[in-house]
């Protein structure tokens, strides 16, 4: 068991995914200062009942630790963070500190192993390259693994217009390759193959 400070959100964070945050509450400013000093992570977990700035009721059972990659002062004076999902955990117990910060005892889930893409999944990976290329400067923080079905599936789960509960179910899958297989019915891979053609995606490899 490990103790982990939590940042409950109406967002599902996947390992390897990027998460921009705007920080203004004192409890989270203190948390960010501590994480920047020590390099420790905090937990992002989906709020099932409650709000991001008010009382929090139920939380999802599985979340993802987040590591701060970059920060800046935004034009409105708030602190802007860019974080990346690190590792999944299961919530075992939760308490609230006097300052309102949620802290949990967590069980770390097994780190995801790389699962090679099947030949028929290559068009999906090529399309994902094109979409993520539009992130610009932020994309340099992604650490892409376009040959890994788990990584590709996680990025699609973030990008597709899915309900939060559907994203959460995908996050909770212990087989990372199953995440991509579950999303394939939502993708017209045959049409993507015709669009890409034998030369691959426009713009080449990144």
C-alpha angles and dihedrals in degrees: 000000000000132000115235131180111233135221103194112204142168085244135090114223119200126201108273094018125126121239123189115201136187111212125201109135114099093230091058095040088057090047092051092050090052093048092048091051097046104026090233124147133235129214125253113201132171117256110230095179127018137024137288094242101031137046115328120217121173122012131194115263096234127052140158130245115238130211122204111239103171140358139192142170107257124222090257091055096253123127113256120205134188112203135178127215113248119175137351122245139182119232112236103167137355137201135176121231122222089259090057097254114142116228124186141190105231138189112218113231122221114283112252116257122218114265115195117236116253114239091253091055096060094093089058091054092048092051090049090054090056094048095047092046086070091066088082116190093000090061092072088077095058103086091210123217104182092169093059115089092203094054093044091048092050093051091049091049088056095045103041118086095254129154113255091245090055091050090049092053089052091050090053094056109113093202105072092197090057089063092065093042090053090054098045094086087062092055128073096218093171091058090046090053091054091047095050096044125190095304094065128230124341113264095032128241122342 
